[in-house]
């Protein structure tokens, strides 16, 4: 399997799945990065819970059907798609990580 990512991890390969943070913590460990220095992108509330439980910043990208769900408020940033995600937004989130 070729991928442009340094680490690919599925919760299916772990003893706990989302909303448990293990999949995110495992990736951070494999990358050698502290979880609080990481940013997770999620399209589901269950996934957001996993990201936040891992002490990471979270970007929510909910489907149009779920966009008004108030539970997405736990995200640090919510976008309608990944298309508008910019380097300025990344820098702002990175500043929050410090």
N, C-alpha and C positions, 0 to 999 in steps of 0.2 A: 504494500500500500504506500503510494507516494503522496506526500502532503506537504504544503508549505509551512506547516506548524512544527515547532520544536518538540512539542509533547501533544499526544492525542490520548485522552483517557475517557473511558465510558464508565458510568456508574454501574452498568451491567456486570462489569468485571470486579466489582467491589462488594463487600458484605452488606453495605448500606447504600440505599439510593436516596435521591432528593425526597424530602427537604433536608435530609442529613447533609452536612457540609463536607463529608469525606471526599467526594469527587474533586471539589475545589481545593481542599487542603492537600490532596495527593498531587495535583498538578503543580501547586506552589512549591511543594517539597521537591518534585522532580526538576523544576526549573531553578531551584536554589534561591527562591525569593520568599520573603516574609509575606504572609497572606495580606497584611494591612497595606502592602505595596502593590497589590493586585487589583485588577478591574475585571468584573465579570459581566457578560452580556446575557440577558435572559429574556425569553418571550412569555414565560409563565410565572405566576405568583409563587408556585412551589419552588421553582428555580431561584427566584429572588430570595426566598427565605433561606435557601441553601447558601447563596452568595453572602448574604448578610450574616448568617450564622458562622461563616468562615472568616468574619471580620474584614471583608473586602468591600470596596466600593462597587455599586451595582448600577448598570444601565439597563433599563427596561425597554423592550421593543415589543409591546403587546400587539396582538392582531387588532384590526379595526373593530371587531366585535367585542373585544375586551378592553378597549382603550379607556373607557370611563369607569372601570372597576376601581373603587377607591383603595383597594389593597395595593395597587401599584405605587402608592405614595411612599412606600418604604424604600423605593429606588432613589439613588442620588441624582439620577437624570432619567427622564422618560422621553423616548423619541418615537415618531410614527413609523420609522424604518431606519435602517443603518445608513441610508443615503445621506441624510443631513449631518451625520457625525463628523465633526471637524477637529482639526488640530487645536483650535482654540478651546473647544469643549474638553478635549483630552488634557490640555494644559491646566484648565480650571479644576478638573477632577484630580490631577496630579498634585496641584497646590493643596487641595483638601487632604490628600494622603499624607502630607508632611506633618 
